[in-house]
Amino acid sequence: MTLDTNGLDTAQRRVFGELTAHAWSDAGLRLRYEREPAAVLAEYDIHLAEGIVAPALPPRPLAEVVVETLSAPVAVVPPCLDFCFCFLQVSR
């Protein structure tokens, strides 16, 4: 899945990932984001430049989702890996 996160820097993309995870588990947050994305983004300290459209939230995956915040020292974890989504396929 590819998201249009043009206009967001690396730190903002990471925070947007956290917002996405919260929205997957909180339908109220997802609805607020759909109605007023700029206000919700501001709550996560993401402020879009004039004319930049807020990225759409990706749909919740059909598989079980586990969200972990890694606790290794910063020197060990590359900046892009301090927040991780793990998608687990559930057998039925």
C-alpha positions in Angstrom: 0.0 0.0 0.0 1.4 3.4 -0.9 0.3 6.6 0.7 0.7 10.1 -0.7 2.7 11.7 2.1 4.3 14.4 -0.1 4.9 17.4 2.0 5.6 15.4 5.2 9.2 15.0 6.4 10.5 11.8 7.9 9.5 12.7 11.5 6.0 13.7 10.4 5.6 10.4 8.4 6.5 8.5 11.6 3.9 10.4 13.6 1.4 9.9 10.8 2.0 6.2 11.2 1.2 6.5 14.9 -2.0 8.5 14.0 -2.9 5.7 11.5 -2.5 3.0 14.1 -4.7 5.0 16.6 -7.3 5.6 13.9 -7.4 1.8 13.2 -8.4 1.2 16.8 -10.5 4.3 17.4 -13.4 4.8 15.0 -14.1 8.2 16.5 -10.6 9.4 15.7 -11.0 8.1 12.2 -14.3 9.9 11.7 -12.8 13.1 13.0 -9.9 12.8 10.7 -12.2 12.3 7.7 -14.2 15.4 8.7 -11.3 17.7 9.8 -7.9 16.3 8.9 -6.0 19.5 9.5 -7.2 19.8 13.1 -6.4 16.1 13.9 -3.0 16.4 12.3 -2.3 19.5 14.4 -3.1 17.5 17.5 -0.2 15.2 16.4 2.0 18.3 15.7 1.8 18.0 12.0 1.1 21.3 10.2 0.7 21.2 6.5 1.9 24.0 4.3 -0.7 26.0 2.4 -2.2 24.1 -0.5 -0.9 20.6 0.7 -3.8 18.1 0.9 -3.9 15.9 4.0 -3.0 12.3 3.2 -5.9 9.8 3.4 -5.8 7.3 6.1 -5.1 3.8 4.8 -7.8 1.2 5.3 -7.4 -1.1 8.3 -5.8 -4.3 7.2 -7.8 -7.5 7.3 -5.1 -9.3 9.2 -4.5 -8.8 13.0 -2.5 -5.7 13.7 0.2 -5.4 16.4 1.7 -2.0 17.1 4.9 -1.9 19.1 7.1 0.9 20.2 10.6 -0.4 20.2 12.6 0.3 23.4 16.2 -0.2 22.2 18.6 2.7 22.7 18.4 5.3 20.0 22.0 4.5 18.9 20.9 0.9 18.1 17.7 1.6 16.3 17.8 3.5 13.0 15.5 6.5 13.0 13.1 4.8 10.6 12.6 1.9 12.9 11.6 3.3 16.2 7.9 2.6 15.5 6.8 -0.5 13.7 3.6 -2.1 12.3 3.5 -5.9 12.2 0.8 -7.5 10.2 0.0 -11.1 11.3 -2.0 -13.4 9.1 -4.7 -15.0 11.2 -5.4 -18.6 10.2 -9.0 -19.7 10.2 
